[in-house]
């Protein structure tokens, strides 16, 4: 389930959490940039894959938690999540123009070993 409260602004990168419409490129893990915000829809532009640059409209949908949950409930929300950073598993198969790497321990040049 996505977060229960979503705060989006124009220009924020988001990722699609469900397969919505494969024919227009709205598949799970597709990255979008928000271009319009409405009460019941979000306008966005696809930024990866074969549909790069296309404008799409995302509407709210009914989401349910997995069936193993003790309490059964439904809520209507956008199947999106803010995507400023992603794991290596989510980025496989995507072309990225810039990549940031977090190294908590400095690495020696040439040896590939961490400093003590």
N, C-alpha and C positions, 0 to 999 in steps of 0.2 A: 504494500500500500504506500502511495506517496504521502508526504507530509500533509497534515490536515489543514495547514495554513500556508498558502503560497503568496509570496510577494514578488511581483514582477515589475520591471520598468522597461521602457523602450530601449532597445539595443542590448538587452541582457541575453547571453547565450543560454539555451535550454536544451534538454535532451528528452526525446519521446520515450515513454515507459511502456507503451503497448503497441502492438501492430494495429494501426488504424486503417490505412489504405495503401496497400503495397504498390498499386498501379501509379500513384503519384509520389511515391517515395517516403511515405509516413510509416516507417517500420520501427521496431524496437531499436533503441540506441542511435537514432538519427538526430543529428545536431541541427538546431534552428537558431535564428536570431529574431527576437520579438520586434515586430514593426508596428502593430496596432494592439490596443487593449480595449476590450468591450466587456459589458456585464456578463454576456454568455458566450463569448468567443475570444480567441487570441489570434491575431494575424501574425504570420511569421514567414521568414525566408529560409529555405533549406541551404545549408552551408557545406554539406558533404554528400558524396555519392553521385550517381548519374543524374539526379534531379537538382544539382547544385544551381542556386540562383532562382529557383521557382518560388512563387508566393503561394502560401497555403493558409487555410483557416482551420483552427482547432476548436472544437466545441466541447462543452462539458459532457462527461459520460458517467454512468453509474458504476461505481467500483465497490467490490466486496472483498473482505479479507479472505485468506485461505480457509477452506472448509474445516480445518483442524482447530480453528479458534472456538473458544467456549461460548462467546457471545456472537450472534449473527446480526450484522447490521449492514446497511448500504449507505453510501454517500455519493453525491454528484460533485465531481470536480474535474479539473483539467488533468489529463494523463501526462504531465510534464514535470520536470525537476530542473532547478538551476544547475548549470554545468560549467563552472569556471575551471574545474579540474576534473580529470577522469583517471580511472585506474588503467593499467597497461592492458588488461583484458578487454575493457570497453573500447580502447583505441586501436585494436588489431584490425587491419584491413582499411584503415583510414589514412588519408594523406594530410599531414599537418605541416603548416608553414613555420611555426615556432613551437619549440618544446622546452619546458623547464624541468630540470632534474634536481631533486632534493637529496643532498648528501650530508647526513648529520655528522659524519666523521670525515675530515680532510683525507684526500687520497694523494699519495706520492706520485709524481709524474714519472712514467717509465716502468715502475715496478708493479703498480696495481694493488699495492698493499696499503692499508690504513696506518696512519701515524699513531704511535702509542700515546 
